[in-house]
Amino acid sequence: MVLAQPVMAQQSVFIGVPMFSEYVPGNGGQENAAGDFDSEFDSANSRICYYLELNGVRNPIGLAIHRGEEGENGPQVVSLTLPNSPDEETCVTVDGDLIAEMAGARDDFYIIVTTPGNSDGAIRGQLSH
């Protein structure tokens, strides 16, 4: 006889997010700007590790995850550190329950990079993309 094992929630998930200025609601973001956010959301160890590559983003000052569906602006839930280079892996400590929520409901969260002239985002991408 074979007994079924309980299904465990996935504790680590890899999320790649393409970001574009056209995804920023309203007046849009920084013209001709784009980026890639490649990450691991690890709820077991309460951390998000990521690489960030930016193209055409002038003077980035902030990187964050916000709660909000596509086309909506929402509150910031995680402040992320801007890496010094696209080859530098950066890790931040985040509540494990929040990480699990974001990984399980990717349509409800987005990443933005801000600049002095684009406080609502120079580029943006939903975690689900």
OpenMM code with the backbone's topology and positions (N, CA, C; nanometers):
from openmm import Vec3, app, unit

residues = "MET VAL LEU ALA GLN PRO VAL MET ALA GLN GLN SER VAL PHE ILE GLY VAL PRO MET PHE SER GLU TYR VAL PRO GLY ASN GLY GLY GLN GLU ASN ALA ALA GLY ASP PHE ASP SER GLU PHE ASP SER ALA ASN SER ARG ILE CYS TYR TYR LEU GLU LEU ASN GLY VAL ARG ASN PRO ILE GLY LEU ALA ILE HIS ARG GLY GLU GLU GLY GLU ASN GLY PRO GLN VAL VAL SER LEU THR LEU PRO ASN SER PRO ASP GLU GLU THR CYS VAL THR VAL ASP GLY ASP LEU ILE ALA GLU MET ALA GLY ALA ARG ASP ASP PHE TYR ILE ILE VAL THR THR PRO GLY ASN SER ASP GLY ALA ILE ARG GLY GLN LEU SER HIS".split()
positions = [
    Vec3(0.0844, -0.1167, 0.0000),
    Vec3(0.0000, 0.0000, 0.0000),
    Vec3(0.0899, 0.1242, 0.0000),
    Vec3(0.0519, 0.2239, -0.0821),
    Vec3(0.1262, 0.3490, -0.0910),
    Vec3(0.0412, 0.4591, -0.0301),
    Vec3(0.0987, 0.5314, 0.0621),
    Vec3(0.0278, 0.6435, 0.1234),
    Vec3(0.0671, 0.7727, 0.0544),
    Vec3(-0.0301, 0.8565, 0.0293),
    Vec3(-0.0026, 0.9860, -0.0341),
    Vec3(0.0626, 1.0789, 0.0673),
    Vec3(0.1606, 1.1516, 0.0208),
    Vec3(0.2283, 1.2498, 0.1052),
    Vec3(0.1537, 1.3830, 0.0966),
    Vec3(0.1512, 1.4615, 0.2035),
    Vec3(0.0850, 1.5918, 0.1966),
    Vec3(0.1583, 1.6830, 0.0986),
    Vec3(0.0815, 1.7645, 0.0314),
    Vec3(0.1393, 1.8601, -0.0627),
    Vec3(0.1893, 1.9805, 0.0161),
    Vec3(0.3160, 2.0151, -0.0044),
    Vec3(0.3757, 2.1293, 0.0646),
    Vec3(0.3677, 2.2521, -0.0249),
    Vec3(0.3470, 2.3655, 0.0338),
    Vec3(0.3496, 2.4902, -0.0427),
    Vec3(0.4913, 2.5132, -0.0929),
    Vec3(0.4993, 2.5653, -0.2136),
    Vec3(0.6308, 2.5927, -0.2707),
    Vec3(0.6957, 2.7048, -0.1906),
    Vec3(0.8173, 2.6810, -0.1397),
    Vec3(0.8825, 2.7779, -0.0532),
    Vec3(0.9749, 2.8717, -0.1284),
    Vec3(1.0150, 2.8341, -0.2495),
    Vec3(1.1044, 2.9177, -0.3278),
    Vec3(1.0568, 2.9167, -0.4721),
    Vec3(1.0437, 3.0349, -0.5300),
    Vec3(0.9965, 3.0447, -0.6672),
    Vec3(1.0803, 3.1484, -0.7415),
    Vec3(1.1132, 3.1174, -0.8657),
    Vec3(1.1892, 3.2099, -0.9491),
    Vec3(1.0914, 3.2926, -1.0313),
    Vec3(1.1101, 3.4244, -1.0289),
    Vec3(1.0201, 3.5159, -1.0989),
    Vec3(1.1032, 3.6101, -1.1841),
    Vec3(1.0748, 3.6120, -1.3129),
    Vec3(1.1380, 3.7062, -1.4046),
    Vec3(1.0348, 3.8083, -1.4486),
    Vec3(1.0691, 3.9357, -1.4393),
    Vec3(0.9737, 4.0418, -1.4709),
    Vec3(1.0335, 4.1369, -1.5740),
    Vec3(0.9771, 4.1409, -1.6962),
    Vec3(1.0171, 4.2457, -1.7897),
    Vec3(0.9466, 4.3756, -1.7508),
    Vec3(1.0194, 4.4857, -1.7530),
    Vec3(0.9621, 4.6147, -1.7145),
    Vec3(0.9769, 4.7131, -1.8303),
    Vec3(0.8695, 4.7899, -1.8549),
    Vec3(0.8692, 4.8877, -1.9630),
    Vec3(0.8016, 5.0157, -1.9167),
    Vec3(0.8364, 5.1262, -1.9799),
    Vec3(0.7745, 5.2542, -1.9459),
    Vec3(0.6263, 5.2543, -1.9821),
    Vec3(0.5880, 5.1794, -2.0849),
    Vec3(0.4481, 5.1757, -2.1284),
    Vec3(0.3563, 5.1126, -2.0247),
    Vec3(0.4116, 5.0379, -1.9294),
    Vec3(0.3308, 4.9730, -1.8267),
    Vec3(0.2939, 5.0674, -1.7123),
    Vec3(0.3517, 5.1877, -1.7094),
    Vec3(0.3237, 5.2835, -1.6021),
    Vec3(0.1920, 5.3539, -1.6343),
    Vec3(0.0903, 5.3468, -1.5446),
    Vec3(-0.0380, 5.4116, -1.5712),
    Vec3(-0.0253, 5.5640, -1.5804),
    Vec3(-0.1253, 5.6247, -1.6417),
    Vec3(-0.1272, 5.7706, -1.6516),
    Vec3(-0.0404, 5.8197, -1.7651),
    Vec3(0.0520, 5.9078, -1.7325),
    Vec3(0.1387, 5.9671, -1.8341),
    Vec3(0.2508, 5.8743, -1.8781),
    Vec3(0.2573, 5.7566, -1.8227),
    Vec3(0.3638, 5.6634, -1.8587),
    Vec3(0.4923, 5.6981, -1.7879),
    Vec3(0.5920, 5.6181, -1.8131),
    Vec3(0.7201, 5.6353, -1.7459),
    Vec3(0.8200, 5.7089, -1.8317),
    Vec3(0.9438, 5.6753, -1.8123),
    Vec3(1.0546, 5.7387, -1.8834),
    Vec3(1.0604, 5.6816, -2.0256),
    Vec3(1.0567, 5.7691, -2.1238),
    Vec3(1.0509, 5.7282, -2.2638),
    Vec3(1.1692, 5.6387, -2.3017),
    Vec3(1.1386, 5.5329, -2.3765),
    Vec3(1.2388, 5.4375, -2.4272),
    Vec3(1.3174, 5.3664, -2.3172),
    Vec3(1.2596, 5.3527, -2.1996),
    Vec3(1.3268, 5.2855, -2.0880),
    Vec3(1.2690, 5.1453, -2.0710),
    Vec3(1.3547, 5.0542, -2.0256),
    Vec3(1.3120, 4.9160, -2.0025),
    Vec3(1.4040, 4.8527, -1.8989),
    Vec3(1.3663, 4.7356, -1.8527),
    Vec3(1.4500, 4.6645, -1.7568),
    Vec3(1.4045, 4.5218, -1.7385),
    Vec3(1.4886, 4.4437, -1.6732),
    Vec3(1.4573, 4.3055, -1.6376),
    Vec3(1.4894, 4.2845, -1.4909),
    Vec3(1.3960, 4.2246, -1.4193),
    Vec3(1.4104, 4.1914, -1.2781),
    Vec3(1.4034, 4.0397, -1.2685),
    Vec3(1.5155, 3.9751, -1.2422),
    Vec3(1.5218, 3.8294, -1.2300),
    Vec3(1.5459, 3.7952, -1.0839),
    Vec3(1.4550, 3.7163, -1.0256),
    Vec3(1.4571, 3.7023, -0.8802),
    Vec3(1.4209, 3.5625, -0.8325),
    Vec3(1.4534, 3.5406, -0.7054),
    Vec3(1.4085, 3.4229, -0.6322),
    Vec3(1.3358, 3.4724, -0.5083),
    Vec3(1.2084, 3.4359, -0.4957),
    Vec3(1.1288, 3.4671, -0.3783),
    Vec3(1.1338, 3.3439, -0.2884),
    Vec3(1.1995, 3.3547, -0.1737),
    Vec3(1.2251, 3.2416, -0.0847),
    Vec3(1.1554, 3.2660, 0.0493),
    Vec3(1.0343, 3.2114, 0.0632),
    Vec3(0.9577, 3.2352, 0.1861),
    Vec3(1.0157, 3.1601, 0.3054),
    Vec3(1.0794, 3.0455, 0.2829),
    Vec3(1.1366, 2.9674, 0.3935),
    Vec3(1.2492, 3.0427, 0.4632),
    Vec3(1.3283, 3.1173, 0.3866),
    Vec3(1.4398, 3.1934, 0.4431),
    Vec3(1.4112, 3.3429, 0.4540),
    Vec3(1.2875, 3.3825, 0.4277),
    Vec3(1.2432, 3.5226, 0.4403),
    Vec3(1.3335, 3.6187, 0.3634),
    Vec3(1.3562, 3.5869, 0.2341),
    Vec3(1.4389, 3.6785, 0.1561),
    Vec3(1.4011, 3.6736, 0.0083),
    Vec3(1.4277, 3.7857, -0.0557),
    Vec3(1.4167, 3.7975, -0.2006),
    Vec3(1.5558, 3.8322, -0.2511),
    Vec3(1.6071, 3.7520, -0.3440),
    Vec3(1.7363, 3.7786, -0.4075),
    Vec3(1.7104, 3.8066, -0.5545),
    Vec3(1.7844, 3.9027, -0.6107),
    Vec3(1.7518, 3.9447, -0.7470),
    Vec3(1.8705, 4.0078, -0.8179),
    Vec3(1.8557, 4.0106, -0.9498),
    Vec3(1.9431, 4.0851, -1.0403),
    Vec3(1.8541, 4.1858, -1.1118),
    Vec3(1.9063, 4.3035, -1.1391),
    Vec3(1.8301, 4.4073, -1.2081),
    Vec3(1.9135, 4.4621, -1.3222),
    Vec3(1.8574, 4.4581, -1.4412),
    Vec3(1.9232, 4.5174, -1.5581),
    Vec3(1.8351, 4.6303, -1.6095),
    Vec3(1.8929, 4.7490, -1.6228),
    Vec3(1.8193, 4.8665, -1.6695),
    Vec3(1.8745, 4.9132, -1.8034),
    Vec3(1.7846, 4.9547, -1.8915),
    Vec3(1.8224, 5.0086, -2.0216),
    Vec3(1.7476, 5.1397, -2.0440),
    Vec3(1.8209, 5.2483, -2.0571),
    Vec3(1.7591, 5.3777, -2.0844),
    Vec3(1.6971, 5.4458, -1.9645),
    Vec3(1.7135, 5.3910, -1.8451),
    Vec3(1.6611, 5.4545, -1.7234),
    Vec3(1.7677, 5.5507, -1.6731),
    Vec3(1.7341, 5.6796, -1.6733),
    Vec3(1.8291, 5.7817, -1.6299),
    Vec3(1.8093, 5.8142, -1.4814),
    Vec3(1.9163, 5.8082, -1.4059),
    Vec3(1.9175, 5.8458, -1.2637),
    Vec3(1.8178, 5.7683, -1.1770),
    Vec3(1.8223, 5.6353, -1.1770),
    Vec3(1.7309, 5.5605, -1.0899),
    Vec3(1.7603, 5.5908, -0.9431),
    Vec3(1.6536, 5.6102, -0.8667),
    Vec3(1.6700, 5.6398, -0.7238),
    Vec3(1.5961, 5.5412, -0.6343),
    Vec3(1.5064, 5.4604, -0.6913),
    Vec3(1.4299, 5.3689, -0.6084),
    Vec3(1.3849, 5.2457, -0.6831),
    Vec3(1.3672, 5.1381, -0.6083),
    Vec3(1.3186, 5.0105, -0.6600),
    Vec3(1.2279, 4.9538, -0.5520),
    Vec3(1.1058, 4.9155, -0.5895),
    Vec3(1.0113, 4.8694, -0.4881),
    Vec3(0.9080, 4.7758, -0.5484),
    Vec3(0.8456, 4.6983, -0.4605),
    Vec3(0.7303, 4.6168, -0.4966),
    Vec3(0.6081, 4.6843, -0.4356),
    Vec3(0.5047, 4.6999, -0.5176),
    Vec3(0.3794, 4.7610, -0.4742),
    Vec3(0.2656, 4.6612, -0.4907),
    Vec3(0.1610, 4.6811, -0.4108),
    Vec3(0.0387, 4.6026, -0.4261),
    Vec3(-0.0491, 4.6773, -0.5263),
    Vec3(-0.0922, 4.6077, -0.6307),
    Vec3(-0.1807, 4.6684, -0.7294),
    Vec3(-0.1846, 4.5857, -0.8560),
    Vec3(-0.3018, 4.5804, -0.9150),
    Vec3(-0.3185, 4.5063, -1.0390),
    Vec3(-0.2683, 4.5890, -1.1567),
    Vec3(-0.2594, 4.5265, -1.2722),
    Vec3(-0.2135, 4.5947, -1.3929),
    Vec3(-0.3000, 4.7176, -1.4188),
    Vec3(-0.2353, 4.8311, -1.4437),
    Vec3(-0.3060, 4.9558, -1.4709),
    Vec3(-0.3446, 5.0345, -1.3472),
    Vec3(-0.3210, 4.9809, -1.2281),
    Vec3(-0.3534, 5.0484, -1.1019),
    Vec3(-0.2257, 5.0848, -1.0282),
    Vec3(-0.2289, 5.1969, -0.9576),
    Vec3(-0.1213, 5.2295, -0.8639),
    Vec3(-0.1646, 5.1828, -0.7259),
    Vec3(-0.0694, 5.1353, -0.6477),
    Vec3(-0.1021, 5.0869, -0.5148),
    Vec3(0.0087, 5.1164, -0.4164),
    Vec3(-0.0113, 5.0797, -0.2905),
    Vec3(0.0869, 5.1094, -0.1861),
    Vec3(0.2122, 5.0222, -0.1977),
    Vec3(0.3227, 5.0799, -0.1570),
    Vec3(0.4487, 5.0055, -0.1530),
    Vec3(0.4423, 4.9029, -0.0411),
    Vec3(0.4871, 4.7793, -0.0701),
    Vec3(0.4906, 4.6757, 0.0331),
    Vec3(0.6329, 4.6310, 0.0652),
    Vec3(0.7266, 4.6498, -0.0299),
    Vec3(0.8664, 4.6128, -0.0069),
    Vec3(0.9558, 4.7153, -0.0749),
    Vec3(1.0489, 4.7704, 0.0011),
    Vec3(1.1525, 4.8567, -0.0558),
    Vec3(1.2729, 4.7690, -0.0874),
    Vec3(1.3212, 4.7782, -0.2119),
    Vec3(1.4356, 4.6988, -0.2552),
    Vec3(1.5561, 4.7893, -0.2754),
    Vec3(1.6740, 4.7330, -0.2641),
    Vec3(1.7986, 4.8065, -0.2830),
    Vec3(1.8368, 4.8034, -0.4302),
    Vec3(1.8736, 4.9192, -0.4848),
    Vec3(1.9233, 4.9230, -0.6221),
    Vec3(2.0624, 4.8611, -0.6264),
    Vec3(2.0833, 4.7585, -0.7090),
    Vec3(2.2174, 4.6996, -0.7203),
    Vec3(2.3149, 4.7984, -0.7841),
    Vec3(2.4432, 4.7807, -0.7569),
    Vec3(2.5458, 4.8664, -0.8169),
    Vec3(2.5714, 4.8318, -0.9626),
    Vec3(2.5439, 4.7062, -1.0018),
    Vec3(2.5639, 4.6650, -1.1405),
    Vec3(2.4660, 4.5524, -1.1723),
    Vec3(2.4391, 4.5277, -1.3030),
    Vec3(2.3470, 4.4201, -1.3385),
    Vec3(2.3999, 4.2811, -1.3038),
    Vec3(2.5307, 4.2691, -1.2802),
    Vec3(2.5903, 4.1398, -1.2456),
    Vec3(2.5900, 4.1126, -1.0958),
    Vec3(2.5439, 4.2080, -1.0176),
    Vec3(2.5468, 4.1963, -0.8714),
    Vec3(2.4147, 4.1424, -0.8196),
    Vec3(2.4202, 4.0257, -0.7533),
    Vec3(2.3001, 3.9742, -0.6891),
    Vec3(2.2784, 4.0507, -0.5595),
    Vec3(2.1562, 4.0949, -0.5393),
    Vec3(2.1198, 4.1687, -0.4194),
    Vec3(2.0114, 4.0897, -0.3469),
    Vec3(2.0211, 4.0811, -0.2142),
    Vec3(1.9213, 4.0104, -0.1341),
    Vec3(1.8684, 4.1034, -0.0255),
    Vec3(1.7382, 4.0952, -0.0003),
    Vec3(1.6760, 4.1719, 0.1077),
    Vec3(1.5919, 4.0768, 0.1919),
    Vec3(1.5806, 4.1083, 0.3195),
    Vec3(1.4986, 4.0305, 0.4113),
    Vec3(1.3558, 4.0826, 0.4058),
    Vec3(1.2613, 3.9910, 0.3888),
    Vec3(1.1192, 4.0250, 0.3783),
    Vec3(1.0414, 3.9185, 0.4555),
    Vec3(0.9323, 3.9569, 0.5187),
    Vec3(0.8482, 3.8630, 0.5914),
    Vec3(0.8102, 3.7449, 0.5013),
    Vec3(0.8317, 3.6236, 0.5502),
    Vec3(0.8053, 3.5032, 0.4719),
    Vec3(0.6609, 3.4896, 0.4268),
    Vec3(0.5656, 3.5316, 0.5119),
    Vec3(0.4245, 3.5245, 0.4736),
    Vec3(0.3937, 3.6196, 0.3584),
    Vec3(0.4545, 3.7384, 0.3596),
    Vec3(0.4349, 3.8334, 0.2501),
    Vec3(0.4955, 3.7788, 0.1209),
    Vec3(0.6134, 3.7172, 0.1306),
    Vec3(0.6755, 3.6570, 0.0122),
    Vec3(0.5832, 3.5497, -0.0462),
    Vec3(0.5288, 3.4637, 0.0389),
    Vec3(0.4384, 3.3583, -0.0079),
    Vec3(0.3141, 3.4183, -0.0728),
    Vec3(0.2612, 3.5254, -0.0147),
    Vec3(0.1438, 3.5919, -0.0723),
    Vec3(0.1757, 3.6485, -0.2106),
    Vec3(0.2902, 3.7175, -0.2226),
    Vec3(0.3275, 3.7762, -0.3516),
    Vec3(0.3506, 3.6680, -0.4567),
    Vec3(0.4168, 3.5595, -0.4188),
    Vec3(0.4446, 3.4510, -0.5134),
    Vec3(0.3169, 3.3805, -0.5570),
    Vec3(0.2183, 3.3761, -0.4689),
    Vec3(0.0930, 3.3085, -0.4995),
    Vec3(-0.0105, 3.3939, -0.5688),
    Vec3(0.0066, 3.5248, -0.5658),
    Vec3(-0.0908, 3.6175, -0.6267),
    Vec3(-0.0161, 3.7223, -0.7087),
    Vec3(0.0614, 3.6768, -0.8052),
    Vec3(0.1509, 3.7657, -0.8800),
    Vec3(0.0781, 3.8761, -0.9562),
    Vec3(-0.0468, 3.8511, -0.9972),
    Vec3(-0.1232, 3.9552, -1.0673),
    Vec3(-0.1489, 4.0764, -0.9787),
    Vec3(-0.1410, 4.0585, -0.8478),
    Vec3(-0.1752, 4.1647, -0.7530),
    Vec3(-0.0563, 4.2488, -0.7089),
    Vec3(0.0622, 4.2267, -0.7677),
    Vec3(0.1833, 4.2986, -0.7258),
    Vec3(0.2648, 4.3396, -0.8476),
    Vec3(0.3329, 4.4538, -0.8345),
    Vec3(0.4184, 4.5006, -0.9432),
    Vec3(0.5478, 4.5589, -0.8889),
    Vec3(0.6469, 4.5660, -0.9771),
    Vec3(0.7797, 4.6214, -0.9460),
    Vec3(0.7910, 4.7543, -1.0183),
    Vec3(0.8466, 4.8560, -0.9527),
    Vec3(0.8748, 4.9816, -1.0221),
    Vec3(1.0166, 5.0280, -0.9910),
    Vec3(1.0718, 5.0982, -1.0877),
    Vec3(1.1967, 5.1720, -1.0701),
    Vec3(1.1589, 5.3186, -1.0814),
    Vec3(1.1976, 5.3980, -0.9825),
    Vec3(1.1649, 5.5408, -0.9843),
    Vec3(1.2888, 5.6245, -1.0139),
    Vec3(1.2624, 5.7449, -1.0646),
    Vec3(1.3664, 5.8442, -1.0921),
    Vec3(1.3180, 5.9775, -1.0372),
    Vec3(1.4042, 6.0796, -1.0302),
    Vec3(1.3585, 6.2090, -0.9788),
    Vec3(1.2369, 6.2646, -1.0536),
    Vec3(1.2268, 6.2418, -1.1831),
    Vec3(1.1147, 6.2938, -1.2607),
    Vec3(1.0000, 6.1967, -1.2782),
    Vec3(1.0129, 6.0758, -1.2248),
    Vec3(0.9101, 5.9723, -1.2412),
    Vec3(0.8850, 5.9015, -1.1086),
    Vec3(0.8206, 5.9724, -1.0150),
    Vec3(0.7971, 5.9146, -0.8823),
    Vec3(0.6936, 5.8021, -0.8853),
    Vec3(0.6075, 5.7978, -0.9885),
    Vec3(0.5120, 5.6879, -1.0031),
    Vec3(0.5701, 5.5729, -1.0841),
    Vec3(0.6972, 5.5858, -1.1219),
    Vec3(0.7656, 5.4794, -1.1927),
    Vec3(0.8185, 5.5226, -1.3279),
    Vec3(0.9473, 5.5011, -1.3480),
    Vec3(1.0066, 5.5209, -1.4799),
    Vec3(0.9764, 5.3988, -1.5660),
    Vec3(0.9812, 5.2805, -1.5031),
    Vec3(0.9409, 5.1550, -1.5659),
    Vec3(0.8679, 5.0711, -1.4621),
    Vec3(0.7894, 4.9766, -1.5127),
    Vec3(0.7068, 4.8959, -1.4239),
    Vec3(0.6801, 4.7612, -1.4889),
    Vec3(0.6574, 4.6600, -1.4051),
    Vec3(0.6163, 4.5289, -1.4543),
    Vec3(0.5437, 4.4514, -1.3467),
    Vec3(0.4360, 4.3835, -1.3846),
    Vec3(0.3634, 4.2973, -1.2912),
    Vec3(0.4478, 4.1740, -1.2624),
    Vec3(0.4385, 4.1215, -1.1419),
    Vec3(0.5106, 3.9986, -1.1082),
    Vec3(0.4641, 3.8814, -1.1940),
    Vec3(0.3444, 3.8912, -1.2499),
    Vec3(0.2894, 3.7812, -1.3296),
    Vec3(0.3444, 3.7760, -1.4710),
    Vec3(0.4155, 3.8766, -1.5167),
    Vec3(0.4639, 3.8789, -1.6565),
    Vec3(0.5879, 3.7976, -1.6730),
] * unit.nanometer
topology = app.Topology()
chain = topology.addChain("A")
for resn in residues:
    res = topology.addResidue(resn, chain)
    for name in ("N", "CA", "C"):
        topology.addAtom(name, app.Element.getBySymbol(name[0]), res)
